[in-house]
Amino acid sequence: MTAARAPIWPRPGRAVAVTAPAGRVEPVALAAGLEALRALVGQRPLLAEGLATAEGYLAGPDQQRAARLGRLWADETVDLIVCARGGFGSSRLLPLLDLPAMAAAGKCLLGFSDITCLVLALACRGLVGLHGPVLTQLPRLDQASLADVSALLAGRPPWPGRLTGQGAGGGVAEGPLLGGNLTMLCHLVGTPWQPDLDGAILCLEDTGEAPYRLDRMITKLELTGLLDRVAGVALGGLDAAGQSPPEHLEALMNRLRVRGLPLVWDLPFGHGARNRILPMGARARLDGAAGLLETGLDL
């Protein structure tokens, strides 16, 4: 896969919009997230119609959630769309969206976790997608992650970026940055929206998964041959705190070390307070000895 092109970065006077493509949004979390976003952007965000709609564990029916996102994408006053939360349901929108047209329009989409499938779908169609904080995560972010969001909102994308983790060896590799939530990546395998990982720096994070489930998922990527195609692997947080408990980490590292690829763990992205923005589809460099992930090299 060749590197994707940069989106149109937020411009002065343009709206920052919020929508919910996946799980229902709890009112208290929504209010806190909107307050945090308002403080960063200096104005009230544009809220998608029916943002607080709930249908079971989803933020409304599939067609309604897809239509919300589509309307914001077509709104010429909007440059950046922030997803309210992850949860479940984004992948159900993939057949309902005109992804080539969305990629051609060049807007910024910010989100992670369940939103991974939307971010990857854009990246694999030629537009950098932003794997980073959702709205409801903003109130608990650390300063470095908030600085990423603040810079983006001001139209000053924070790339090239340097994220430091723990090196596990394997040398240095460079390629398009792809991946995100491990569960969602496995969910896409075998579908028309499976990403092309040839030569990619594969970044992975997750939460709420037992070690044996992490083992099962990385084994699936191995059995399908996808791990044979990547140039290196970058691991973020593996639990709700954004940490990597030893038993969770070993479930992945035991399978990855033997491949001899550049490998870095404990990088600051995931479900905890550390969730730096990763430009999916842009060029990245991974140094397994130095424990360094450099992102957005071509932005």
Disulfide bonds with the S-S distance in Angstrom:
none
